[in-house]
Amino acid sequence: MNQFRLEQLRNFYEEEPNDPFNVYALATELLKFDLQAARQLFEELLVKHPNYWATYYHAAALYTTLEEFELAEQTYQKGIEITSNLQNEKALKELKGAYQMFLDEREEW
């Protein structure tokens, strides 16, 4: 863990908590060592900034890690809907690919 980086990201978040990038950056850093804190921030993004499409990929992957498969599936589906509505083809393709991998792995469980 890079403590300096973490403190910088926390400072950015505290200075501008309504900037979705600041929340996202801190959440993705927290994924490395504090899943519950990361989850809290991803869920904040999903509620306050539902069009911040990058959240869906990481939030769904986190729910999968936490074995909350229904929530992961719902998150992937919502992300696919959002990126489709935003006409973000690259993000849509990435989310669909991640969702398909999730479904394939789920069949193996």
Secondary structure, DSSP 4 states (H G I P E B T S, - for coil): --HHHHHHHHHHHHH-TT-HHHHHHHHHHHTTT-HHHHHHHHHHHHHH-TT-THHHHHHHHHHHHTT-HHHHHHHHHHHHHHHHHTT-HHHHHHHHHHHHHHHHHHHH-
